[in-house]
Amino acid sequence: MNELHARKPTSLKTSIKSPHRSFKYVIVSNLIYMASVFLGWTTRTKIYKTKEFEDYDRTGKNYIYAIWHNQQAFLLYPYRGQKVCVLISLSKDGEFIARVLPKFGMKAVRGSTSKGGAGALRNLIDLSQAGYHPMITPDGPRGPVYKVQQGVMYLAQKTGLPIVPVGCGLSNKITVNSWDKMRIPLPFGKCALVYGKMIFIDKDTDKAKIKLALEQELNAATMKAEQLVS
């Protein structure tokens, strides 16, 4: 048995100690929370799950959510109260979201491929063993946009969990001039969350093929979601 699987999760730490103590993080995180709730109340949201996913979910087994980085802004409200743990970068901007997640019953795991990655991976594995669903943006935190990085595949191999691709479509949104063209939801619109074909990985899996398959599933789910709200 792999060493990471063999050890028991003695503590479910979800955040590397943060240096960000300014009162502004308390104020802004509360404002983000209230805005997210308002958006959730005023947006007609529908989740389109595959039969494959519904059958798998009924078994009670765990899985990993994957969604493109620029589609994550609206996910807090639809997944509220679920056992979800989200990988959040150690940046100052990440601090805001890390403080908001517990307000929706989720856990924040601090780290990224560029900083704090090893500790974040250990915490994600511990939380997945405790029944939490990791939620990963496979092209984050720095891109390239719509290109899957190694992190999500490594996590899937270490945990043995399948990846569930999710595409998000919003009818009312603005697009920010960031590296990923982040989509910011606006109220009084529609949202479609479309699940793609589940991706299963084992130690002998061809990572290049899995990378391509996950990119294709995420892009197809996104296209379908955008069509459903257009």
C-alpha positions, 0 to 999 in steps of 0.5 A: 500500500502506498505510504500516503494511503497507509497513514491515518489522517490524524488531523484534517488541517485545511490551511497552511498558517496564513500571514494575512491578518488584516481586518480587511480580510474579515470585511471583504470575505463577509461581503463576498459571502453575502454577494454569493448568497444574493447571486444564488438566490437570484440565479436559476441554477440547474445541474445536469448529471450523467447517469454514470455519475448518479449510479456511481454517487449512489454507491457512496464512493468518493470522487474529485470535481474538476472545473476550469479556473475561469468558471469557479466564481459561482460554485460556492452557492450550488455546492453549499453544505456538501462535503467539498474541499477546495484547493486555494492558492496561498496568495492574498486574493486566495485568502478572501476565498479561503475565509468564505468557504467555511461559511458555505460548509466547505473546507479550504486547502491552501497551496498550489503547484508553485507554492505549498503543493506538497502540504496541500496534497497531503491535506487533500488526501487526508480529507478525501479519506474522510469523505470530502470531495476535492474540487480542483481547477486543473489549469490553475493557478497560473495557466495556460488556460484550458490546459490540464496540469499534472496536479489533478492527475497526481491526486487521482492516482494517489487517492484512486478517485475518479475525476468528474469534469464539470462545465459551468454556463452563465447567461449573465456575466462579465469577463475580467481581463485576467490570464484566464478571462475569469467569468464573474456572474451577475444576478437574475440570470441562469446557470447550468452545471453540466457533468462530463464523462468520469475519468478513471486513473490508475498507476498504469494509465497513460497520463498524456491520454488522460490529460487530453481526455479531461481537457476534451470532457471539460470543454465539451461540458462547458460548451453544452452548459453555455448552450443551455443558458443561451 
